[in-house]
Every structure is written in C-alpha cells, then in structure tokens.
Amino acid sequence: MDVCSDFLKLLEIIMLAWKYILPAAAVGGAAMGWIWSDSDPFASEKTRAASIQVEDKNVALDKRLKELPSRKSIFEHLQSNREFDVLVIGGGATGAGIAVDAQTRGLSTALVEMDDFSSGTSSRSTKLIHGGVRYLQSAILKLDIEQYRMVKEALFERYHLLKVAPHLSSVLPIMLPIYSLWQVPYFYLGIKMYDFVAGKRQLKSSYYISKQKALDLFPLLKKDSLYGALIYYDGQHNDARMNIALILTAIRYGAQCANHVEVVDLLKKTDPDGVTKVCGAKVRDCLTGHQWEIRAKSVVNATGAFCDQIRLMDNPKADLLVVPSQGVHIVLPSYYSPSSTGLLDPSTSDGRVIFFLPWLNMTLAGTTDSPCSITDKPAPAEADVDFILKEIRGYLTPDISVRRGDVMSAWAGLRPLVRDPSKKDTASLARNHIIEVSPSGLVTIAGKDKWKITALRIITELSHLCFFVFHVENGQRIVAWPKRLWIK
C-alpha cells in the first residue's frame, strides 16, 4: 500500500473524528476500512458514470470533424426542429466542460453564450491550476474536512488537466519567501502536506533553498530579514485559450455551440403526471435580433455569476443563489519577476494571499476579494489596484519603487460565491460549488472558482446529473469520457 495514500486516509479519519468526536472504537474501525479503500476521491462517481452507457447514438468518439463547421451551419442545426438531449446556457469554463463531456458521452448537445466565449470570469483568473495552499492551511488548523476534500479533489484534477492539455498548460515553480525563523518549520510542513495530499499526482517535490539561492532566483526580493525560501509546484495555463479549446473540442465531436446568442426565456411543458418541466429556451441572436426556440430534454444553467437571471426565469420567487465577489489582477513589466518562477505572499495585511507570477512575458499580480454588484463589464476599482501594489512592495527590495504608472493593464472578474438553498442559514456559503435542480428540472451549476472545477472535474458532476437529468431510458447507458479524448 502506498505510504502517501495511507497517510492521507489516516489524516482524513483523524480530522473527521476530531470534528464529530467519534468514539475511539468507531474511529479505529473506520480508519481500517478507509486506509484500504481506493485513494481516488472520485472513485464512487467514476464507477457510477461508467455504469451507464448509450450505444445507439450517432456520436463516434473515434471520428472527429476534420474541419470546424461554419457559424451558419451551427445556426441551421440550432434553428431546426430537432430536440437536443442537453442545452447548456453559458460558454465559460463550466459550460464548455459540460458540453465536451455530454457530447462525448453520446448526448446531443447545444450550447449558447450571450457574449464571446470565455468573455467573463473564466478568462480573468490568476491563470493557475491549483488546489489552494491556503485552503489546506485552513482545513488543518480548523479541522475542516470539507476544505480538505476540496483541496484533495482539486489536486487530483490539476494533474489531469495538465495531462490532457499540455499545449495550454505547464508546471510552474512558486517561491514562498521566509522572513521569520519560526516560519521555516511551519511553512515547510505545510508545503510538504500539500505534496502529500497530491499523492501520486504530485507534480514535483517541494524543497527549501537558502537566502542566497532565493536572491539568485529572484533578484528583486527584499533582502532584510530573509532566511530563505520554499519552492513548491503548481500548474499554470492560458485560461481563455483553454476555454476556447474546450468549446472547439465539443464542436468537433458534434456539439452545436454558438456565441452572441442570448436566452430570453425558458420553455416549459406539462408532463403526463401534470408536472411543469423545462423543455428548452427561447433565444435571440444578439447580432441580428432574430429569435427562435431551442428544445432540449434537459437544460443546464452554467452562467456563473449570472445564474440567478436564468433561475428567476424558471421561478420568479426563487431565492438568490449567488453572492458576487470581485477579484482584481494587474499586469506589470516583465523585469519585476523571474521569467520562470512565481512568488506567493501567504499572508497579506488583510489575511488573504497574493500571487506574483510570470505571464506572457509580463508579470501578473493578484488577486483581491471585494463585495460587488453583478455587471456585464466589471471594472477594477482603484482601491484594489492600490492594495495589490502595496502588498507586493513589501516583498521587493526598497531599491525598486513599484509605481502606479507601472501598471500596464488591470482587469476584474466576478467570483460567484454561492449560498446553498438547502441550508436554513442563508449566510452559509459553499466554498467550492453546488448543483441545484429546480422542481421544473432546471439544473444550475455554480461555484467559487471556475478553474478549480476543471474540465475533468465536470465529468464527475455529470455522473450525478446523468441519473436525474439526462432522461436515460430503457437501460441505455452513457459512456464515460474515454481515455483517448484530449483537449484540442
């Protein structure tokens, strides 16, 4: 048995036991069963997904379209009288991932996006594919098993996304500078725990470097009180291109995906039992104004921060699900950071973290977390830009003055924090994501971080959706994402 896997299982059992004060005997018995189980956190979901399979669909997974269809051709399919198995609303990371997954499982899929693909939050991330070091820290200190599981799952999916899209992603070393002696063992154990949680899917092992090596690697780093640094590894990707690649992959397998198509209303019908069900959407071409109907057996709302707009079309009395938060990033000249190493500030003045990363021959810094209103075109607040500049000044040598004029660009993205409507306490926010199915069958997927729920993460979510959404009939089975499928 893999030592790392054993360690992870014991850690999770201990955290559960501590939190819920389980009897010692129960803990021992549960621990034995947990240790010898599969270490894959998605094992049960993958088993369920593989247990349903469609064989009579016209989608051949080994035959991709050699040429992409024209927009005219896609519109002809969308405006035909056919009924799709799935209609996805939203062309961001979540919607694109669902489209790929549904189409390659043998489900005829349509997707509409009111703006450009990846024009929203999915293109305004920190460009990292990571599990979240600070979430792991919080999980351990607060014995929060849910945050621990979230980090564990995200690290599993980090590995898979780097594997299926190597042309759009890479492994990035990130430096954690240490300015207090007590931080050496504290951060070292924390980063090693991050490695342990990744298990066999660890990218590279973290390690400690001396003060001189840290300065050689990052010459602009502040020297005063510097003891050394830790180097750990996470993934970096081009979020917008990854999103577009997912859309194109879905189209090549037969999905009909169109941007600048807005949903103006949901279609409903009454089933034989007298229950009103969502059966599609009325849409409008934003370029021509033409309106038509798209019918589908299932409708998935993957519009991120805008998901409540679609939910209110379904039920005008529905409680709001999203609590928006704005994250701001800035871009500085390349000389502010090494070309191949990032930097993490683990504790800003307000308790958050700041990343300082190389990006497209520039330096990317962020992010913030500020309450905001929902808008189509979020703009970075000057206070957020100043906050980022202030924090990174604390890690750079005083010989370099980071000026406001050095900011070459800035952007803001809406982080769709969600309330779980199944909980009585409306202040209880989901840390990662939730799936809500309304009485009429509208499926809403919303989450905190679009790229923590990676394309492959959506596979496991669809394994749940398949059972109560995708109307699988007469023993037909839905094919799981094949191993030969790659993001193109």
C-alpha positions in Angstrom: 0.0 0.0 0.0 1.3 3.4 -0.9 2.6 5.2 2.2 1.3 8.6 1.0 -2.2 7.1 0.4 -2.2 5.6 3.9 -1.2 8.9 5.4 -4.0 10.8 3.6 -6.6 8.3 4.7 -5.5 8.5 8.3 -5.4 12.3 8.2 -8.9 12.4 6.9 -10.2 10.0 9.5 -8.5 11.9 12.3 -10.0 15.2 11.1 -13.4 13.6 11.0 -13.0 12.0 14.4 -11.9 15.2 16.0 -14.7 17.3 14.5 -17.5 14.9 15.3 -16.0 13.4 18.4 -16.5 9.8 17.3 -15.9 7.0 19.8 -12.5 5.5 19.7 -13.7 2.1 18.6 -15.6 3.6 15.7 -12.6 5.6 14.6 -10.4 2.6 14.6 -12.8 0.5 12.5 -13.5 3.4 10.1 -9.8 4.1 9.7 -9.0 0.5 8.7 -11.7 0.5 6.1 -10.7 3.9 4.8 -7.0 3.1 4.5 -7.6 0.0 2.4 -10.0 1.8 0.1 -9.2 3.4 -3.3 -7.4 6.7 -2.7 -9.1 8.4 -5.7 -11.6 10.9 -4.3 -13.7 10.4 -7.4 -13.8 6.6 -7.3 -17.5 6.3 -6.5 -18.5 9.0 -9.1 -16.4 7.3 -11.8 -18.0 4.0 -11.0 -21.4 5.4 -11.3 -20.6 7.2 -14.5 -19.2 4.1 -16.1 -22.3 2.2 -15.1 -24.4 4.0 -17.6 -23.7 4.0 -21.4 -25.5 5.0 -24.6 -24.9 2.7 -27.6 -27.4 3.9 -30.2 -26.3 7.5 -30.6 -24.7 8.8 -33.7 -21.6 10.2 -32.0 -18.5 8.3 -32.9 -15.8 9.1 -30.4 -13.0 8.0 -32.7 -14.2 10.2 -35.5 -13.7 13.9 -35.0 -14.6 16.6 -37.6 -11.6 17.5 -39.6 -12.9 20.9 -40.3 -14.9 23.1 -38.0 -18.4 23.9 -39.2 -19.3 27.5 -40.1 -21.5 29.7 -37.8 -24.2 29.4 -40.5 -24.1 25.6 -40.3 -24.3 25.7 -36.5 -27.2 28.1 -36.6 -29.1 25.8 -39.1 -28.8 23.0 -36.6 -29.8 25.2 -33.6 -32.8 26.5 -35.6 -34.0 23.1 -36.8 -37.0 21.4 -35.1 -34.8 18.7 -33.5 -34.8 18.1 -29.8 -31.4 18.1 -28.1 -30.6 15.9 -25.2 -28.9 18.8 -23.4 -29.0 22.6 -23.8 -26.1 24.3 -21.9 -26.5 28.0 -21.1 -23.2 29.7 -20.7 -19.9 29.4 -22.6 -17.4 29.8 -19.8 -15.2 27.1 -18.3 -18.1 25.2 -16.7 -20.4 25.3 -19.6 -17.7 24.4 -22.1 -16.6 21.4 -19.9 -20.2 20.2 -19.7 -20.6 20.5 -23.5 -17.5 18.4 -24.1 -18.5 15.8 -21.5 -22.1 15.5 -22.6 -21.4 15.3 -26.3 -18.7 12.7 -25.9 -21.0 10.6 -23.7 -23.4 10.3 -26.6 -25.8 13.1 -25.7 -26.7 15.5 -28.5 -25.7 18.9 -27.0 -26.4 22.6 -27.8 -24.6 25.5 -26.1 -25.4 29.2 -26.2 -23.4 32.1 -24.8 -24.7 35.7 -24.8 -21.2 37.2 -25.3 -17.9 35.9 -26.6 -16.8 32.5 -25.3 -14.8 33.0 -22.1 -15.5 36.7 -22.0 -16.3 36.6 -18.3 -14.8 35.2 -15.2 -13.2 32.2 -16.9 -10.7 34.5 -18.7 -10.0 36.6 -15.6 -8.4 34.2 -13.3 -4.9 34.1 -11.7 -4.0 31.6 -14.5 -3.2 28.9 -12.0 -4.4 25.3 -11.9 -4.0 24.6 -8.2 -5.6 23.1 -5.1 -5.2 26.1 -2.9 -2.4 26.2 -0.4 -4.4 28.5 2.0 -7.4 26.2 1.9 -5.3 23.3 3.1 -3.9 25.5 5.8 -7.4 26.4 6.9 -8.5 22.8 6.7 -5.8 21.6 9.0 -5.9 24.5 11.5 -9.7 24.5 11.7 -10.1 20.7 11.2 -12.4 21.5 8.3 -12.9 18.2 6.4 -14.8 19.9 3.6 -12.0 22.2 2.7 -9.5 19.3 3.0 -11.6 17.3 0.5 -11.9 20.3 -1.8 -8.1 20.7 -1.9 -7.6 16.9 -2.4 -10.0 16.8 -5.3 -8.6 19.9 -7.0 -5.1 18.5 -6.8 -6.3 15.3 -8.5 -7.8 17.3 -11.3 -4.8 19.6 -11.6 -2.8 16.6 -12.7 -5.4 15.5 -15.2 -5.8 18.9 -16.8 -2.1 19.3 -17.2 -2.1 15.9 -18.8 -4.9 16.4 -21.3 -3.9 19.9 -22.4 -0.1 20.1 -22.3 0.0 22.7 -25.1 -2.0 25.1 -23.0 -0.6 24.4 -19.5 2.7 23.9 -17.8 4.2 23.3 -14.3 5.2 26.5 -12.6 7.6 26.7 -9.5 6.4 29.1 -6.9 8.6 30.7 -4.3 7.4 31.2 -0.7 9.9 33.6 0.9 10.5 33.2 4.7 11.2 36.2 6.9 10.8 34.7 10.3 12.7 31.8 11.8 9.5 30.1 13.1 8.1 30.2 9.6 10.7 27.7 8.4 9.2 24.6 10.0 5.7 25.9 9.8 5.7 26.6 6.1 7.9 23.6 5.3 5.4 21.2 7.0 2.5 23.0 5.3 4.0 22.7 1.8 5.0 19.1 2.4 1.4 18.4 3.4 0.4 19.9 0.1 2.7 17.4 -1.7 1.3 14.6 0.4 -2.3 15.4 -0.4 -1.5 15.3 -4.1 -0.2 11.8 -3.6 0.9 10.0 -6.8 -0.2 13.0 -8.8 2.3 15.3 -7.2 4.0 17.4 -9.9 7.4 17.8 -8.3 8.6 17.6 -4.7 8.9 20.9 -2.8 12.2 21.9 -1.2 13.9 24.6 0.8 16.6 27.0 -0.5 19.0 29.3 1.2 18.8 33.1 1.3 21.5 33.4 -1.4 19.8 31.0 -3.7 16.5 32.7 -3.2 18.1 36.1 -4.2 19.8 34.5 -7.2 16.5 33.2 -8.3 14.5 36.3 -7.5 17.0 39.3 -7.5 14.4 41.9 -6.7 13.3 40.1 -3.5 13.6 42.1 -0.3 16.9 41.0 1.5 16.3 42.3 5.0 15.4 39.5 7.5 15.2 37.0 4.7 16.1 33.5 6.0 15.5 31.5 2.8 12.5 30.3 0.7 10.4 27.3 -0.1 9.8 26.2 -3.7 6.7 24.3 -4.5 4.9 23.4 -7.8 1.5 24.2 -9.2 0.1 24.4 -12.7 -0.3 27.4 -14.9 -2.5 27.7 -18.0 -3.9 30.1 -20.5 -7.4 30.2 -19.2 -9.1 31.9 -22.1 -7.5 29.6 -24.7 -8.3 26.6 -22.6 -11.9 27.7 -22.5 -12.0 28.1 -26.3 -10.2 24.8 -26.8 -12.9 23.1 -24.8 -15.6 24.7 -26.9 -13.8 23.7 -30.2 -13.4 20.2 -28.9 -17.1 19.9 -28.2 -17.9 21.2 -31.7 -15.5 18.8 -33.3 -17.4 15.9 -31.6 -20.7 17.2 -32.9 -22.0 19.8 -30.3 -23.7 22.9 -31.6 -22.1 25.8 -29.8 -22.9 29.5 -30.6 -21.8 32.7 -29.0 -23.7 36.0 -29.0 -26.9 34.1 -28.5 -28.9 35.2 -25.5 -31.6 33.3 -23.6 -34.6 35.5 -23.2 -37.0 32.9 -21.7 -37.3 29.3 -20.8 -39.7 26.9 -22.5 -41.9 24.7 -20.4 -44.4 21.9 -20.9 -46.6 19.7 -18.7 -45.6 16.1 -18.4 -48.2 13.2 -18.2 -48.1 13.5 -14.4 -49.2 17.1 -14.6 -45.8 18.5 -13.6 -44.5 21.5 -15.4 -41.0 20.9 -16.7 -38.3 23.0 -18.5 -38.0 21.7 -22.1 -35.7 24.3 -23.7 -35.2 28.0 -24.2 -36.3 30.9 -26.3 -33.1 32.6 -27.6 -32.1 35.7 -29.5 -29.2 36.3 -31.9 -27.6 39.4 -30.4 -26.1 40.3 -33.8 -29.3 40.2 -35.9 -32.1 40.3 -33.3 -33.6 37.1 -34.7 -35.4 34.9 -32.1 -36.2 31.2 -32.1 -36.7 28.3 -29.8 -34.2 25.5 -28.9 -35.8 22.4 -27.4 -34.0 20.0 -25.2 -34.7 17.2 -22.7 -32.5 18.9 -20.2 -31.4 22.5 -19.6 -28.2 23.2 -17.7 -27.6 26.7 -16.3 -23.8 27.3 -16.3 -23.8 31.1 -16.4 -21.6 31.7 -13.3 -22.3 35.0 -11.6 -25.4 35.5 -13.8 -27.1 32.2 -12.9 -29.8 33.9 -10.9 -31.1 35.6 -14.0 -31.8 32.2 -15.6 -33.1 30.8 -12.3 -35.6 33.7 -12.0 -36.9 32.9 -15.5 -37.7 29.5 -14.2 -39.1 30.7 -10.8 -39.6 34.4 -10.2 -39.9 33.7 -6.5 -36.6 31.7 -6.2 -34.2 32.8 -3.5 -31.0 34.3 -4.9 -28.1 31.8 -5.1 -25.1 33.9 -5.9 -23.3 36.4 -3.7 -20.8 38.1 -6.1 -17.3 39.0 -5.1 -14.8 40.9 -7.3 -11.3 39.7 -7.9 -8.8 42.2 -9.5 -5.5 41.4 -11.2 -2.8 43.8 -12.5 -0.1 43.4 -15.1 3.4 44.9 -14.6 6.6 44.9 -16.7 8.5 41.6 -17.0 11.5 42.8 -15.0 9.5 42.7 -11.8 9.7 38.9 -11.7 11.8 36.0 -13.0 10.6 34.5 -16.3 10.0 31.0 -14.9 9.2 31.4 -11.2 6.3 32.8 -9.3 6.0 34.2 -5.8 3.4 33.7 -3.1 2.6 36.2 -0.3 0.9 33.8 2.2 -0.5 36.5 4.5 -1.4 39.9 3.3 -2.4 42.7 5.6 -6.0 41.6 5.5 -5.3 37.9 5.8 -5.5 36.9 2.1 -2.8 35.7 -0.3 -1.2 37.5 -3.3 0.4 35.8 -6.2 3.2 37.4 -8.2 3.6 35.4 -11.4 5.3 35.5 -14.8 2.7 35.6 -17.6 3.2 36.1 -21.3 6.5 38.0 -20.9 4.9 40.2 -18.3 4.3 40.0 -14.5 0.8 39.2 -13.2 -0.2 40.1 -9.6 -3.4 39.5 -7.7 -6.0 38.8 -6.5 -8.4 40.7 -4.3 -11.8 39.7 -2.8 -14.3 42.5 -2.5 -18.1 42.6 -2.4 -19.6 43.9 -5.6 -22.7 44.1 -7.7 -23.3 41.9 -10.8 -22.5 43.7 -14.1 -21.6 42.6 -17.6 -18.4 44.6 -17.7 -16.8 44.7 -14.2 -14.0 47.2 -13.9 -11.1 47.1 -11.4 -11.5 49.6 -8.5 -8.6 51.9 -7.9 -8.6 50.8 -4.2 -8.0 47.2 -5.3 -5.1 48.2 -7.6 -3.5 50.2 -4.8 -3.9 47.3 -2.4 -2.1 44.9 -4.7 0.7 47.4 -5.3 1.1 48.0 -1.6 1.3 44.3 -0.8 3.9 43.4 -3.5 6.1 46.4 -2.4 6.5 44.6 0.9 8.3 41.7 -0.8 10.5 43.7 -3.2 13.8 45.4 -2.4 13.5 49.1 -1.4 15.8 49.9 -4.3 12.8 49.3 -6.6 9.8 51.6 -6.4 6.6 50.0 -7.7 4.7 52.9 -9.2 1.1 53.2 -10.2 2.3 54.2 -13.6 4.0 50.8 -14.0 0.6 49.1 -14.2 0.2 48.2 -17.8 -3.3 46.7 -17.5 -5.8 45.6 -15.0 -9.0 43.5 -15.0 -11.7 42.4 -12.7 -13.7 39.2 -12.6 -16.8 38.2 -10.7 -16.3 35.4 -8.3 -19.7 33.7 -7.9 -19.8 32.7 -4.2 -22.9 30.6 -3.6 -25.4 30.1 -0.9 -26.7 26.6 -0.5 -30.5 26.9 -0.7 -30.9 23.6 1.1 -29.5 25.1 4.2 -31.5 27.2 6.6 -28.7 29.5 7.3 -28.5 31.7 4.2 -25.2 33.1 5.3 -23.6 29.7 4.8 -21.6 29.9 1.6 -20.4 27.0 -0.4 -16.6 27.0 -0.6 -16.4 25.3 -4.0 -19.5 24.6 -5.9 -23.1 23.3 -5.8 -25.6 21.7 -8.2 -29.2 22.7 -7.8 -32.1 21.0 -9.6 -35.3 23.0 -9.5 -38.8 21.4 -9.3 -39.1 22.0 -13.1 -35.8 20.3 -13.8 -33.6 23.3 -14.5 -30.1 22.3 -13.4 -27.9 25.1 -12.1 -24.2 24.7 -11.5 -22.4 27.5 -9.6 -19.1 27.7 -7.9 -16.5 29.9 -6.4 -13.6 29.3 -8.8 -14.2 28.3 -12.4 -10.8 26.7 -12.9 -10.8 24.8 -9.6 -13.7 22.9 -11.1 -11.6 21.8 -14.1 -12.9 20.2 -17.3 -12.3 16.8 -15.9 -14.0 17.7 -12.6 -17.2 18.3 -14.6 -17.1 14.6 -15.6 -17.7 13.5 -12.1 -20.5 16.1 -11.7 -22.2 14.7 -14.8 -22.1 11.3 -13.3 -24.6 12.7 -10.8 -26.6 14.6 -13.4 -27.0 11.5 -15.6 -29.2 9.9 -13.1 -31.8 12.6 -12.5 -31.4 14.9 -15.5 -30.5 13.3 -18.8 -33.6 11.1 -19.2 -31.8 7.9 -19.9 -34.4 5.4 -20.9 -34.8 1.6 -21.3 -31.5 0.6 -19.9 -29.5 2.8 -22.3 -26.1 3.7 -21.0 -24.0 6.9 -21.1 -20.3 6.5 -22.0 -17.7 7.9 -19.6 -15.1 10.3 -21.0 -12.7 7.9 -22.9 -9.0 7.8 -22.1 -8.2 8.8 -25.7 -10.0 12.1 -25.6 -7.7 15.1 -25.5 -8.5 18.8 -25.4 -7.5 20.2 -28.8 
